Amino acid sequence: MSFRDSLANRVRTVGRGFAVTSALGATVGAAAAAYGWWEKDQFEVRQETLPILPEGSAPFRILHLSDIHFVPGQDKKAQWLESLAELKPDLVVNTGDNLSHAKAIDPLIQALRPLLEFPGVFVPGSNDYYAPRIKNPAGYFRGPSRHKKDPVKLDWPRLRSAFGMGGWIDLTNRAQSVVLNGLRFDFSGIDDPHLKRERYAGWPRGTVNQDARRHLKVGVIHAPYQRVLDHFTEAGADLILAGHTHGGQICIPGYGALVSNCDLPTWRAKGLHDWESKEFTTPVNVSGGIGTSRFAPVRIACRPEAVLLTLTARS
């Protein structure tokens, strides 16, 4: 065999190998996308227990919702949201990013109507104000996402009004006390830190240090940036509830999230963890979220979730 023939054979062999590798990569990619499309609708309720109530208190159940990212036509998601009322929570906490489409408000409110029968509080996320846009997923590895100029505005005032008419309390840069099941909850909420809109209202009037064992102080936020967690922890919060991260959305089994879309460490992108700031420690529940952006409708190793957090008495 001549050198030319040998070289041609090698080129053909390499070409066939490249074609096989490319085909295999395309097949794996298609399978991952198909799995991610399926997993985005595998809704779960994560259950946690936290002993932070005053001694002698009966258990108190908080249903934590976040990042619904509703789009018209998401019938399976709507049915699952409606079914959450069967949990009969004592309180619903909604930490934002309810929308992913300009026409999502009416079907979302219809899906949440059974839950509006329960006491609730809420704060907005960036996707309550602005519609999502197509982004390069690789951009999330360069740091938190940024909103482009001239964003498409959503009708957040109408959604906020619907929540308010349903009895849920708006905590956007506000503090308010509510007595529930004989317990006083002192809430302090902020606007979305991802948009740098947070303004701290402190705790409701009458909340002082000596009341720490009689009042439960709860911080409610959308994006769990470290500066915000530090603020509420140093302010003496008993509990912080947040969302935004989607739990990483696309995770590696056995490893976890690759990104958190904020400065939160990726291993804290979902779950109940203690946050330490100076001499204080506060439990923080970060919801893995219920939805996705409509332009990236997949989840891998990170099923959509609501969180049922049962608060019990301190031992």
Contacts in CASP RR format, 6 or more apart in sequence:
PFRMAT RR
TARGET T0000
AUTHOR 0000-0000-0000
METHOD contacts of the structure
MODEL  1
MSFRDSLANRVRTVGRGFAVTSALGATVGAAAAAYGWWEKDQFEVRQETL
PILPEGSAPFRILHLSDIHFVPGQDKKAQWLESLAELKPDLVVNTGDNLS
HAKAIDPLIQALRPLLEFPGVFVPGSNDYYAPRIKNPAGYFRGPSRHKKD
PVKLDWPRLRSAFGMGGWIDLTNRAQSVVLNGLRFDFSGIDDPHLKRERY
AGWPRGTVNQDARRHLKVGVIHAPYQRVLDHFTEAGADLILAGHTHGGQI
CIPGYGALVSNCDLPTWRAKGLHDWESKEFTTPVNVSGGIGTSRFAPVRI
ACRPEAVLLTLTARS
1 9 0 8 1.000
32 300 0 8 1.000
33 298 0 8 1.000
35 300 0 8 1.000
36 298 0 8 1.000
36 299 0 8 1.000
36 300 0 8 1.000
37 297 0 8 1.000
37 298 0 8 1.000
39 298 0 8 1.000
39 299 0 8 1.000
39 300 0 8 1.000
39 301 0 8 1.000
39 302 0 8 1.000
39 303 0 8 1.000
40 291 0 8 1.000
40 292 0 8 1.000
40 297 0 8 1.000
40 298 0 8 1.000
40 299 0 8 1.000
40 304 0 8 1.000
41 76 0 8 1.000
41 77 0 8 1.000
41 304 0 8 1.000
42 303 0 8 1.000
42 304 0 8 1.000
43 76 0 8 1.000
43 77 0 8 1.000
43 80 0 8 1.000
43 290 0 8 1.000
43 303 0 8 1.000
43 304 0 8 1.000
43 305 0 8 1.000
43 306 0 8 1.000
44 303 0 8 1.000
44 304 0 8 1.000
44 305 0 8 1.000
44 306 0 8 1.000
45 84 0 8 1.000
45 87 0 8 1.000
45 305 0 8 1.000
45 306 0 8 1.000
45 307 0 8 1.000
45 308 0 8 1.000
46 271 0 8 1.000
46 305 0 8 1.000
46 306 0 8 1.000
46 307 0 8 1.000
46 308 0 8 1.000
47 307 0 8 1.000
47 308 0 8 1.000
47 309 0 8 1.000
47 310 0 8 1.000
48 271 0 8 1.000
48 272 0 8 1.000
48 285 0 8 1.000
48 307 0 8 1.000
48 308 0 8 1.000
48 309 0 8 1.000
48 310 0 8 1.000
49 309 0 8 1.000
49 310 0 8 1.000
49 312 0 8 1.000
50 239 0 8 1.000
50 272 0 8 1.000
50 283 0 8 1.000
50 309 0 8 1.000
50 310 0 8 1.000
50 311 0 8 1.000
50 312 0 8 1.000
51 311 0 8 1.000
51 312 0 8 1.000
51 313 0 8 1.000
51 314 0 8 1.000
51 315 0 8 1.000
52 216 0 8 1.000
52 238 0 8 1.000
52 239 0 8 1.000
52 283 0 8 1.000
52 311 0 8 1.000
52 312 0 8 1.000
52 314 0 8 1.000
53 59 0 8 1.000
53 60 0 8 1.000
53 183 0 8 1.000
53 216 0 8 1.000
53 311 0 8 1.000
53 312 0 8 1.000
53 313 0 8 1.000
53 314 0 8 1.000
54 183 0 8 1.000
54 213 0 8 1.000
54 214 0 8 1.000
54 313 0 8 1.000
54 314 0 8 1.000
55 213 0 8 1.000
55 313 0 8 1.000
55 314 0 8 1.000
56 313 0 8 1.000
57 183 0 8 1.000
57 311 0 8 1.000
57 312 0 8 1.000
57 313 0 8 1.000
58 181 0 8 1.000
58 313 0 8 1.000
59 310 0 8 1.000
59 311 0 8 1.000
59 312 0 8 1.000
60 90 0 8 1.000
60 91 0 8 1.000
60 180 0 8 1.000
60 181 0 8 1.000
60 183 0 8 1.000
60 310 0 8 1.000
60 311 0 8 1.000
61 87 0 8 1.000
61 88 0 8 1.000
61 89 0 8 1.000
61 90 0 8 1.000
61 91 0 8 1.000
61 308 0 8 1.000
61 309 0 8 1.000
61 310 0 8 1.000
61 311 0 8 1.000
62 89 0 8 1.000
62 90 0 8 1.000
62 91 0 8 1.000
62 92 0 8 1.000
62 93 0 8 1.000
62 241 0 8 1.000
62 308 0 8 1.000
62 309 0 8 1.000
62 310 0 8 1.000
62 311 0 8 1.000
63 84 0 8 1.000
63 87 0 8 1.000
63 89 0 8 1.000
63 91 0 8 1.000
63 92 0 8 1.000
63 93 0 8 1.000
63 115 0 8 1.000
63 118 0 8 1.000
63 306 0 8 1.000
63 307 0 8 1.000
63 308 0 8 1.000
63 309 0 8 1.000
64 93 0 8 1.000
64 95 0 8 1.000
64 241 0 8 1.000
64 285 0 8 1.000
64 287 0 8 1.000
64 306 0 8 1.000
64 307 0 8 1.000
64 308 0 8 1.000
64 309 0 8 1.000
65 84 0 8 1.000
65 92 0 8 1.000
65 93 0 8 1.000
65 94 0 8 1.000
65 95 0 8 1.000
65 115 0 8 1.000
65 287 0 8 1.000
65 290 0 8 1.000
65 306 0 8 1.000
66 94 0 8 1.000
66 95 0 8 1.000
66 96 0 8 1.000
66 97 0 8 1.000
66 222 0 8 1.000
66 242 0 8 1.000
66 243 0 8 1.000
66 244 0 8 1.000
66 287 0 8 1.000
66 288 0 8 1.000
66 289 0 8 1.000
66 290 0 8 1.000
67 95 0 8 1.000
67 96 0 8 1.000
67 97 0 8 1.000
67 243 0 8 1.000
67 244 0 8 1.000
67 246 0 8 1.000
67 287 0 8 1.000
67 288 0 8 1.000
67 289 0 8 1.000
67 290 0 8 1.000
67 291 0 8 1.000
68 77 0 8 1.000
68 81 0 8 1.000
68 96 0 8 1.000
68 97 0 8 1.000
68 98 0 8 1.000
68 99 0 8 1.000
68 108 0 8 1.000
68 289 0 8 1.000
68 290 0 8 1.000
68 291 0 8 1.000
69 97 0 8 1.000
69 98 0 8 1.000
69 99 0 8 1.000
69 100 0 8 1.000
69 127 0 8 1.000
69 132 0 8 1.000
69 290 0 8 1.000
69 291 0 8 1.000
69 292 0 8 1.000
69 293 0 8 1.000
69 294 0 8 1.000
70 77 0 8 1.000
70 78 0 8 1.000
70 98 0 8 1.000
70 99 0 8 1.000
70 100 0 8 1.000
70 101 0 8 1.000
70 104 0 8 1.000
70 107 0 8 1.000
70 108 0 8 1.000
70 111 0 8 1.000
71 100 0 8 1.000
71 101 0 8 1.000
71 104 0 8 1.000
71 294 0 8 1.000
72 101 0 8 1.000
72 103 0 8 1.000
72 104 0 8 1.000
72 107 0 8 1.000
73 107 0 8 1.000
74 107 0 8 1.000
77 111 0 8 1.000
77 290 0 8 1.000
77 291 0 8 1.000
78 107 0 8 1.000
78 110 0 8 1.000
78 111 0 8 1.000
79 111 0 8 1.000
81 111 0 8 1.000
81 112 0 8 1.000
81 115 0 8 1.000
81 290 0 8 1.000
82 111 0 8 1.000
82 113 0 8 1.000
82 114 0 8 1.000
84 114 0 8 1.000
84 115 0 8 1.000
84 306 0 8 1.000
85 114 0 8 1.000
85 115 0 8 1.000
85 117 0 8 1.000
85 118 0 8 1.000
87 308 0 8 1.000
88 118 0 8 1.000
89 115 0 8 1.000
89 118 0 8 1.000
89 308 0 8 1.000
90 118 0 8 1.000
90 119 0 8 1.000
90 180 0 8 1.000
90 181 0 8 1.000
91 118 0 8 1.000
91 119 0 8 1.000
91 120 0 8 1.000
91 121 0 8 1.000
91 180 0 8 1.000
91 185 0 8 1.000
92 115 0 8 1.000
92 118 0 8 1.000
92 119 0 8 1.000
92 120 0 8 1.000
92 121 0 8 1.000
92 168 0 8 1.000
93 120 0 8 1.000
93 121 0 8 1.000
93 122 0 8 1.000
93 218 0 8 1.000
93 220 0 8 1.000
93 241 0 8 1.000
94 120 0 8 1.000
94 121 0 8 1.000
94 122 0 8 1.000
94 123 0 8 1.000
94 163 0 8 1.000
94 168 0 8 1.000
95 122 0 8 1.000
95 123 0 8 1.000
95 125 0 8 1.000
95 220 0 8 1.000
95 221 0 8 1.000
95 222 0 8 1.000
95 241 0 8 1.000
95 242 0 8 1.000
95 243 0 8 1.000
95 244 0 8 1.000
95 287 0 8 1.000
96 122 0 8 1.000
96 123 0 8 1.000
96 124 0 8 1.000
96 125 0 8 1.000
96 127 0 8 1.000
96 128 0 8 1.000
96 192 0 8 1.000
96 222 0 8 1.000
96 243 0 8 1.000
97 125 0 8 1.000
97 126 0 8 1.000
97 127 0 8 1.000
97 128 0 8 1.000
97 222 0 8 1.000
97 243 0 8 1.000
97 244 0 8 1.000
98 104 0 8 1.000
98 108 0 8 1.000
98 127 0 8 1.000
98 128 0 8 1.000
98 159 0 8 1.000
99 105 0 8 1.000
99 108 0 8 1.000
99 127 0 8 1.000
99 128 0 8 1.000
99 131 0 8 1.000
99 154 0 8 1.000
99 159 0 8 1.000
100 127 0 8 1.000
100 131 0 8 1.000
100 132 0 8 1.000
100 291 0 8 1.000
100 292 0 8 1.000
100 293 0 8 1.000
100 294 0 8 1.000
101 131 0 8 1.000
101 294 0 8 1.000
102 131 0 8 1.000
102 152 0 8 1.000
102 154 0 8 1.000
102 155 0 8 1.000
105 155 0 8 1.000
105 158 0 8 1.000
105 159 0 8 1.000
105 162 0 8 1.000
108 159 0 8 1.000
109 116 0 8 1.000
109 159 0 8 1.000
109 162 0 8 1.000
116 163 0 8 1.000
116 166 0 8 1.000
116 167 0 8 1.000
116 168 0 8 1.000
119 167 0 8 1.000
119 168 0 8 1.000
119 178 0 8 1.000
119 180 0 8 1.000
120 167 0 8 1.000
120 168 0 8 1.000
120 169 0 8 1.000
121 168 0 8 1.000
121 169 0 8 1.000
121 170 0 8 1.000
121 171 0 8 1.000
121 176 0 8 1.000
121 178 0 8 1.000
121 187 0 8 1.000
121 220 0 8 1.000
122 163 0 8 1.000
122 168 0 8 1.000
122 169 0 8 1.000
122 170 0 8 1.000
122 171 0 8 1.000
122 220 0 8 1.000
123 170 0 8 1.000
123 171 0 8 1.000
123 172 0 8 1.000
123 189 0 8 1.000
123 190 0 8 1.000
123 191 0 8 1.000
123 192 0 8 1.000
123 220 0 8 1.000
123 221 0 8 1.000
123 222 0 8 1.000
124 156 0 8 1.000
124 160 0 8 1.000
124 172 0 8 1.000
124 191 0 8 1.000
124 192 0 8 1.000
124 222 0 8 1.000
125 192 0 8 1.000
125 194 0 8 1.000
125 195 0 8 1.000
125 222 0 8 1.000
125 223 0 8 1.000
125 244 0 8 1.000
126 147 0 8 1.000
126 192 0 8 1.000
126 194 0 8 1.000
126 195 0 8 1.000
126 222 0 8 1.000
126 223 0 8 1.000
127 154 0 8 1.000
127 293 0 8 1.000
128 154 0 8 1.000
128 156 0 8 1.000
128 159 0 8 1.000
129 151 0 8 1.000
129 153 0 8 1.000
129 154 0 8 1.000
129 156 0 8 1.000
129 192 0 8 1.000
129 195 0 8 1.000
130 147 0 8 1.000
130 151 0 8 1.000
130 152 0 8 1.000
130 153 0 8 1.000
130 154 0 8 1.000
131 151 0 8 1.000
131 152 0 8 1.000
131 153 0 8 1.000
131 154 0 8 1.000
132 293 0 8 1.000
132 294 0 8 1.000
132 295 0 8 1.000
133 148 0 8 1.000
133 151 0 8 1.000
133 152 0 8 1.000
133 295 0 8 1.000
134 295 0 8 1.000
135 145 0 8 1.000
135 293 0 8 1.000
135 295 0 8 1.000
135 296 0 8 1.000
137 296 0 8 1.000
139 145 0 8 1.000
140 259 0 8 1.000
140 261 0 8 1.000
141 258 0 8 1.000
141 259 0 8 1.000
143 259 0 8 1.000
143 261 0 8 1.000
144 194 0 8 1.000
144 261 0 8 1.000
144 262 0 8 1.000
144 263 0 8 1.000
145 194 0 8 1.000
145 261 0 8 1.000
147 195 0 8 1.000
160 170 0 8 1.000
160 172 0 8 1.000
163 170 0 8 1.000
164 170 0 8 1.000
169 176 0 8 1.000
169 178 0 8 1.000
169 187 0 8 1.000
171 187 0 8 1.000
171 188 0 8 1.000
171 189 0 8 1.000
171 190 0 8 1.000
171 220 0 8 1.000
172 189 0 8 1.000
172 190 0 8 1.000
172 191 0 8 1.000
173 189 0 8 1.000
173 190 0 8 1.000
173 191 0 8 1.000
173 197 0 8 1.000
173 198 0 8 1.000
173 199 0 8 1.000
173 200 0 8 1.000
173 201 0 8 1.000
174 188 0 8 1.000
174 189 0 8 1.000
174 201 0 8 1.000
175 186 0 8 1.000
175 187 0 8 1.000
175 188 0 8 1.000
175 189 0 8 1.000
175 201 0 8 1.000
175 202 0 8 1.000
175 203 0 8 1.000
175 204 0 8 1.000
176 187 0 8 1.000
176 204 0 8 1.000
177 184 0 8 1.000
177 185 0 8 1.000
177 186 0 8 1.000
177 187 0 8 1.000
177 204 0 8 1.000
177 206 0 8 1.000
177 207 0 8 1.000
177 215 0 8 1.000
178 184 0 8 1.000
178 185 0 8 1.000
178 187 0 8 1.000
179 185 0 8 1.000
183 216 0 8 1.000
184 214 0 8 1.000
184 215 0 8 1.000
184 216 0 8 1.000
185 215 0 8 1.000
185 216 0 8 1.000
185 218 0 8 1.000
186 203 0 8 1.000
186 204 0 8 1.000
186 207 0 8 1.000
186 215 0 8 1.000
186 216 0 8 1.000
186 217 0 8 1.000
186 218 0 8 1.000
187 204 0 8 1.000
187 218 0 8 1.000
187 219 0 8 1.000
187 220 0 8 1.000
188 200 0 8 1.000
188 201 0 8 1.000
188 202 0 8 1.000
188 203 0 8 1.000
188 204 0 8 1.000
188 217 0 8 1.000
188 218 0 8 1.000
188 219 0 8 1.000
188 220 0 8 1.000
188 232 0 8 1.000
188 235 0 8 1.000
188 237 0 8 1.000
189 201 0 8 1.000
189 219 0 8 1.000
189 220 0 8 1.000
189 221 0 8 1.000
190 197 0 8 1.000
190 198 0 8 1.000
190 199 0 8 1.000
190 200 0 8 1.000
190 201 0 8 1.000
190 220 0 8 1.000
190 221 0 8 1.000
190 228 0 8 1.000
191 197 0 8 1.000
191 198 0 8 1.000
191 199 0 8 1.000
192 198 0 8 1.000
192 222 0 8 1.000
192 223 0 8 1.000
193 221 0 8 1.000
193 222 0 8 1.000
193 223 0 8 1.000
193 225 0 8 1.000
193 227 0 8 1.000
193 228 0 8 1.000
193 262 0 8 1.000
194 222 0 8 1.000
194 223 0 8 1.000
194 225 0 8 1.000
194 244 0 8 1.000
194 261 0 8 1.000
194 262 0 8 1.000
198 221 0 8 1.000
198 228 0 8 1.000
200 231 0 8 1.000
200 235 0 8 1.000
202 235 0 8 1.000
203 217 0 8 1.000
203 235 0 8 1.000
207 215 0 8 1.000
207 217 0 8 1.000
212 236 0 8 1.000
212 238 0 8 1.000
216 238 0 8 1.000
216 239 0 8 1.000
216 311 0 8 1.000
217 235 0 8 1.000
217 236 0 8 1.000
217 237 0 8 1.000
217 238 0 8 1.000
217 239 0 8 1.000
218 237 0 8 1.000
218 238 0 8 1.000
218 239 0 8 1.000
218 240 0 8 1.000
218 241 0 8 1.000
219 232 0 8 1.000
219 237 0 8 1.000
219 239 0 8 1.000
219 240 0 8 1.000
219 241 0 8 1.000
220 240 0 8 1.000
220 241 0 8 1.000
221 228 0 8 1.000
221 232 0 8 1.000
221 240 0 8 1.000
221 241 0 8 1.000
221 242 0 8 1.000
221 243 0 8 1.000
222 242 0 8 1.000
222 243 0 8 1.000
222 244 0 8 1.000
223 242 0 8 1.000
223 243 0 8 1.000
223 244 0 8 1.000
223 245 0 8 1.000
223 261 0 8 1.000
223 262 0 8 1.000
224 240 0 8 1.000
224 242 0 8 1.000
224 243 0 8 1.000
224 244 0 8 1.000
224 245 0 8 1.000
224 262 0 8 1.000
224 264 0 8 1.000
224 268 0 8 1.000
224 284 0 8 1.000
224 286 0 8 1.000
225 262 0 8 1.000
225 263 0 8 1.000
225 264 0 8 1.000
226 263 0 8 1.000
226 264 0 8 1.000
229 240 0 8 1.000
229 264 0 8 1.000
229 275 0 8 1.000
229 277 0 8 1.000
229 282 0 8 1.000
229 284 0 8 1.000
230 275 0 8 1.000
230 277 0 8 1.000
232 240 0 8 1.000
232 282 0 8 1.000
233 240 0 8 1.000
233 275 0 8 1.000
233 276 0 8 1.000
233 277 0 8 1.000
233 280 0 8 1.000
233 281 0 8 1.000
233 282 0 8 1.000
234 277 0 8 1.000
234 278 0 8 1.000
234 280 0 8 1.000
236 280 0 8 1.000
236 282 0 8 1.000
237 282 0 8 1.000
238 282 0 8 1.000
238 283 0 8 1.000
239 282 0 8 1.000
239 283 0 8 1.000
239 284 0 8 1.000
239 285 0 8 1.000
239 311 0 8 1.000
240 275 0 8 1.000
240 282 0 8 1.000
240 283 0 8 1.000
240 284 0 8 1.000
240 285 0 8 1.000
241 284 0 8 1.000
241 285 0 8 1.000
241 287 0 8 1.000
242 284 0 8 1.000
242 285 0 8 1.000
242 286 0 8 1.000
242 287 0 8 1.000
243 286 0 8 1.000
243 287 0 8 1.000
243 288 0 8 1.000
243 289 0 8 1.000
244 261 0 8 1.000
244 262 0 8 1.000
244 286 0 8 1.000
245 257 0 8 1.000
245 260 0 8 1.000
245 261 0 8 1.000
245 262 0 8 1.000
245 264 0 8 1.000
245 269 0 8 1.000
245 270 0 8 1.000
245 286 0 8 1.000
245 288 0 8 1.000
245 289 0 8 1.000
246 261 0 8 1.000
246 269 0 8 1.000
246 288 0 8 1.000
246 289 0 8 1.000
246 291 0 8 1.000
246 292 0 8 1.000
246 299 0 8 1.000
246 302 0 8 1.000
247 257 0 8 1.000
247 260 0 8 1.000
247 269 0 8 1.000
247 270 0 8 1.000
247 286 0 8 1.000
247 288 0 8 1.000
247 289 0 8 1.000
247 302 0 8 1.000
248 256 0 8 1.000
248 257 0 8 1.000
248 258 0 8 1.000
248 259 0 8 1.000
248 260 0 8 1.000
248 261 0 8 1.000
248 266 0 8 1.000
248 269 0 8 1.000
248 270 0 8 1.000
248 288 0 8 1.000
248 302 0 8 1.000
249 257 0 8 1.000
249 292 0 8 1.000
249 296 0 8 1.000
249 298 0 8 1.000
249 299 0 8 1.000
249 300 0 8 1.000
249 302 0 8 1.000
250 258 0 8 1.000
250 298 0 8 1.000
250 299 0 8 1.000
250 300 0 8 1.000
250 301 0 8 1.000
250 302 0 8 1.000
251 257 0 8 1.000
251 258 0 8 1.000
251 300 0 8 1.000
251 301 0 8 1.000
251 302 0 8 1.000
252 258 0 8 1.000
252 301 0 8 1.000
253 301 0 8 1.000
254 301 0 8 1.000
256 266 0 8 1.000
256 267 0 8 1.000
256 269 0 8 1.000
256 301 0 8 1.000
256 302 0 8 1.000
257 266 0 8 1.000
257 267 0 8 1.000
257 269 0 8 1.000
257 270 0 8 1.000
257 302 0 8 1.000
258 266 0 8 1.000
259 266 0 8 1.000
259 269 0 8 1.000
260 266 0 8 1.000
260 268 0 8 1.000
260 269 0 8 1.000
264 286 0 8 1.000
268 284 0 8 1.000
268 286 0 8 1.000
269 286 0 8 1.000
269 288 0 8 1.000
270 286 0 8 1.000
270 287 0 8 1.000
270 288 0 8 1.000
270 302 0 8 1.000
270 305 0 8 1.000
271 285 0 8 1.000
271 286 0 8 1.000
271 287 0 8 1.000
271 288 0 8 1.000
271 307 0 8 1.000
272 283 0 8 1.000
272 284 0 8 1.000
272 285 0 8 1.000
272 309 0 8 1.000
273 283 0 8 1.000
273 284 0 8 1.000
273 286 0 8 1.000
274 281 0 8 1.000
274 282 0 8 1.000
274 283 0 8 1.000
274 284 0 8 1.000
275 281 0 8 1.000
275 282 0 8 1.000
275 283 0 8 1.000
275 284 0 8 1.000
285 307 0 8 1.000
285 309 0 8 1.000
287 305 0 8 1.000
287 306 0 8 1.000
287 307 0 8 1.000
288 302 0 8 1.000
288 304 0 8 1.000
288 305 0 8 1.000
289 304 0 8 1.000
289 305 0 8 1.000
289 306 0 8 1.000
290 304 0 8 1.000
290 305 0 8 1.000
290 306 0 8 1.000
291 299 0 8 1.000
291 304 0 8 1.000
292 298 0 8 1.000
292 299 0 8 1.000
END
